[in-house]
């Protein structure tokens, strides 16, 4: 090759690189996400992604119920507002089957799809195709104040019953010092208080439907579960618990106002970090079950990143998803904020990392995730998949209505019996209208 030819080739490569960089810098992706702590943390590292790729990122950060409404409306109307959506195990298989999501079947070898925990990979796939990548995965577990438990003369079992939870809540409840024995979700919304009361129902032997899709809210197991919950919270819970969701209870626990909190395992890093006034006094246990019932009140979930079909920025969106859900991102957070603060529950390799194995809640999180079985979520057989949800398109609307009735009962606006009767009617009417019965 002559010097002149070489110079021409070099110039062409430089011009191509400049054009590529300019093109990337002109690219902006819009991401809808939930206002949970790990997502807020991710936004703080966006400049790193932009510096590496030249792709700009705009965030639309929403409260959980609002997020679900916005992304569902956008995907079903082909609105095109977002290039990436934060969704979960309920939406992903249904939307993937409908052709509403871009398949993630061509991620790079370096990304290592096989490293994603099987429970997360399976829950975010349809017919073996991955349609969303987990940013973090979770189950639910008991978080409790070890100092208050010790002062009460009690010892938390690794696998407690609801009956023990009530005993401990009574012993730790201290209104004079603004300490509630227990803090639990009551907020309306199928993924907020609705999720919690569903897994509580599972742990008392209840189920949404029998094998013929008959609603089951008129059965004694539901009455036992909801009455137990209401009595527990009225006796030892915070004022206004009917409007408390994940973030509200997280704040209460961090402020030292809860003896116990049963919620998402992902909360463990936040109740033990510098923002928590009780960080040095937090223990963990499996979610409870009622005595004589084999199912525990633990769910299975992943907040995951998916690309709506029709986006004009598919390539850039895939680049972001690979970055945000990668091993490298985990190591980036670990280097800056410590291993306890990395996104949990998504990758097998994380739980094989010695530094992470030393984190006090790591093993309990993994045990809780592995104990969750979405194919067998209840004591008696059911025709559906899902633990804190029923994996059918009609569930979100129906369960949101049901959760509103339960929240009204928690607030004292109606009786538990009235709420259950209305839940039975809502579920029955929905299934009949949809042709399940």
Secondary structure, DSSP 8 states (H G I E B T S, - for coil): --HHHHHHHHHHHHHHHHHHHHHHHT-EEEEEEE--HHHHHHHHTHHHHHHHH--EEEEEEE-HHHHHHHHHHHHHHT----SEEEE-HHHHHHHHHTT-B-------GGG-GGGB-HHHHHHTEETTEE--EEEEEE-EEEEEEHHHHHHTT----TEEEHHHHHHHHHHH-BGGGTBBS-B----SSTTTHHHHHHHHHHHTT--SB-TT--B-TTSHHHHHHHHHHHHHHHHHS-TTGGG--HHHHHHHHHTT-BSEEEEEGGGHHHHSSTT-TTGGGEEEEEEEE-TT----S---EEEEEE-BTT-S-HHHHHHHHHHHTSHHHHHHHHHHH-GGGS--SSBGGGGG-HHHHTSTTHHHHHHHHHH--TTS-SSS--S---SSS--STTHHHHHHHHHHHHHHHHTTSS-HHHHHHHHHHHHHHHHHHTT--
